Amino acid sequence: MLPMLVGTSTAMTMAFAFAIFGKKRRDEEPPAPDEVLRANAARGHGTVPNADLVNGVVRATTIPGPIDIEAGMPRWRRPSLLEARKADPARTVAANHRQSFDGALGNDGRERRTIRYAVVRLLDAPDELRSAEIGQLDQGDEVQLIERSGSYWLVLCPDGRQGWLHKMTLGDVVSDAPAYVREVDDDVLSAFLAARARTA
């Protein structure tokens, strides 16, 4: 056991010695004398770090450009991308371009709803992943509900297009009733009629 321990420690000592003192052999040139090293150290106090000396002229390394602040942000939070989306004409639709059934297709008694969000995809099938986009609707556009399949509705647009929308994209109900009739809440009206029937 003792000879193995002595042999291992000797081998480790020699390996460290070659690693530390073997720099001269690896560089293929002897180190400069102490006077030269001392003069170089004193002269290097006012020089540019990481610079090269070419024909007696110090040539500094190139300074990297400014760091991109948005590089570490997710794409959907980058200010430049948000500004580009706001400037996109497909995403900015004027209020007078809203699709409405006024003067378009007649109302056949089906429920009509407004679109709740901006840039809603109109799909050719009731599936977000396997369907193709056939158009886009904007916030405030009207649609007519035709058929329900799970969480999707087949809708009719005022321009005649039919497609599928997720139910979360549908907003308020559009009614042709006069404004004073729309203000009456159905729950309040039913409660009033129930109370009146009990007293009669």
Disulfide bonds with the S-S distance in Angstrom:
none
